[in-house]
């Protein structure tokens, strides 16, 4: 059974940091491209960061460049999103995604709220 389980969300003040984690199981984690998406209320889901299977190539949304870092640990089947200098516009549900060949897997999401 394929599973992606996110953790690490919560409430943080503007300027603060959070680290999201996503644990994968039931598929070839190390061969998968891994991504974080987010969806704010009333908005479409958008790509935040993407990491190639080897970890050698990353893509970031312009709005998070220089503030967010995506990383992976294939041995532990984890993908992380380190977020810093958070602002209220980063408030959203964050989803983990894994892509392998024609398949795309999603986690259930974790809420990140940036507010004073």
C-alpha positions in Angstrom: 0.0 0.0 0.0 1.4 3.4 -1.1 1.6 5.9 1.7 3.0 9.4 2.1 2.6 10.9 5.5 3.5 14.5 6.2 4.4 16.0 9.6 5.8 19.1 11.0 3.1 21.7 10.2 1.7 24.1 12.8 1.4 27.7 13.8 4.5 30.0 13.4 5.0 33.7 13.7 6.1 35.8 10.7 9.8 35.5 10.2 9.9 32.1 11.9 10.9 28.7 10.5 9.4 25.2 10.2 10.6 21.9 8.9 8.1 19.6 7.2 8.8 16.0 6.7 7.2 13.3 4.6 7.6 9.6 5.0 7.0 7.4 2.0 6.3 3.7 1.8 4.9 1.1 -0.6 6.7 2.3 -3.7 10.2 2.8 -5.1 11.1 5.9 -3.1 14.6 6.4 -4.3 13.5 6.3 -8.0 10.8 8.9 -7.5 10.9 12.6 -8.1 9.7 14.2 -4.9 7.8 17.5 -4.5 6.1 19.7 -2.1 2.9 21.5 -3.1 0.7 23.9 -1.2 -2.9 25.1 -1.4 -4.1 28.2 0.3 -7.9 28.8 0.9 -9.6 29.8 -2.3 -6.5 29.2 -4.4 -5.3 26.4 -6.7 -2.6 23.9 -5.5 0.8 25.1 -6.6 4.2 23.6 -6.8 6.6 24.8 -4.0 9.7 22.7 -4.6 10.7 19.6 -6.6 13.7 17.3 -6.2 14.9 14.9 -8.9 15.3 11.2 -8.0 19.1 11.6 -7.6 18.7 14.8 -5.7 20.9 16.6 -8.2 18.2 18.9 -9.6 15.8 21.1 -7.7 13.1 23.5 -8.7 11.5 26.2 -6.6 8.6 28.5 -6.9 9.8 32.1 -7.3 8.0 33.0 -4.1 10.0 30.7 -2.0 13.5 30.8 -3.6 16.1 31.5 -1.0 13.8 30.8 1.9 12.8 27.1 1.4 15.0 24.1 0.9 13.9 20.6 -0.2 16.0 17.6 0.7 15.6 13.8 0.7 17.0 10.9 2.6 16.5 7.8 0.5 17.8 5.5 3.2 15.0 6.6 5.5 12.5 7.3 2.8 12.0 10.8 3.9 11.7 14.1 2.1 11.9 17.4 4.0 11.0 21.0 3.4 13.0 23.5 5.5 11.1 26.8 5.5 12.5 30.0 6.9 11.5 33.7 6.9 7.9 32.6 6.7 5.3 35.2 6.0 1.5 35.1 6.1 1.4 34.4 2.4 3.0 31.0 3.1 -0.1 29.9 5.0 -1.5 26.9 3.3 -2.0 23.1 3.5 1.3 21.6 2.3 1.2 18.3 0.4 4.0 15.8 -0.3 4.0 14.3 -3.8 6.0 11.4 -5.4 6.2 10.8 -9.1 7.4 7.6 -10.6 6.8 6.8 -14.3 3.1 7.4 -14.9 2.2 7.4 -11.2 1.7 10.3 -8.9 1.1 9.8 -5.2 -0.1 12.3 -2.6 0.0 12.7 1.1 -3.0 13.9 3.1 -1.4 17.3 3.8 -0.3 19.3 6.8 -1.4 22.8 7.7 1.0 25.6 8.0 -0.3 28.8 9.5 1.9 31.9 9.7 0.4 34.5 12.0 1.2 36.7 14.9 
